[in-house]
Amino acid sequence: MSYNAKYIERGRAFLYKWQLWQLGDRYDAILHTDLDVDVLPVGHIELHQIAREWSMRLPQLVNAAHYNAPGRELRMLGFEDVTTPWNGGLFWAFPPADNGTLFDEGVRVLRAPWNATHGWERSGVPRQLFAGRAQPKQGFDGSVIGKPHEHTDWTQIDSGDLDQGFLLYMLQYKIRGGYYMGGHRTHAVSHYVLSSGLRKPWTRVLSYAPPERTGCMVEQLGRHAYLRGARLDTAHGRPRSSSACAWAFHLAASELAAHVNRTACCEIKATHTTVLGPGYVTLGVF
């Protein structure tokens, strides 16, 4: 959890996420992902299926953010997990075009007193603040997500003193504009938050030493597995995209194909089936 001075000092940067709600004059919707979220689709979902989901779901959400009745404005769509009722790793922000009024109110809250029991503005314990609401954890589709908030102080919430506690307070308590994602899983992504003992897979692909210097190692199998699963493992032709990211993965795939025989390497490393490990949870973008 975040309740120690060193972690809080490092984690203050998480609070910059609030600046997303200052951009209502430029964007209708913003998808935020932390660096440990891999937005490449999970599984063998065709790109046209994902495009169809985006073209249907996103306009609906933007419309809700702009035209819903007072008291049901949509300002954030996100997830809860076992450590927090509001996960800051992946969420949609729908900033209002209010000349920064909401943003300024959040800055005022950040400047206000805080303590571990009564939290932001010392307003109260989470269970007290959210008491009396018929559906305190509500999906935007009207479904009830999990149980009501039962935390008796803010130390029971991971990063309750940082972004996750602040966004929960601002968007579920102050303005009641924070909702939860439903069961849609067409565009599913991986959030690498579990203790697998492994680094993030895209880091494994792009950061390890060239294979001619390392030979057949478990790390190289990890690179193969990620590139193959993400359909980035072709060593021939040009990458599908001209972006710098696409070319970096293309180069990594070319290096592996030129210097590592994956079949022979797997025979040497009997643990290849667990190369990537189970270090992630699957989240839907909508």
Summary of the structure (lengths in Angstrom):
residues: 286
radius of gyration: 21.6
end to end distance: 27.2
largest distance: 63.5
contacts: 830
relative contact order: 0.16
helix: 41%
strand: 14%
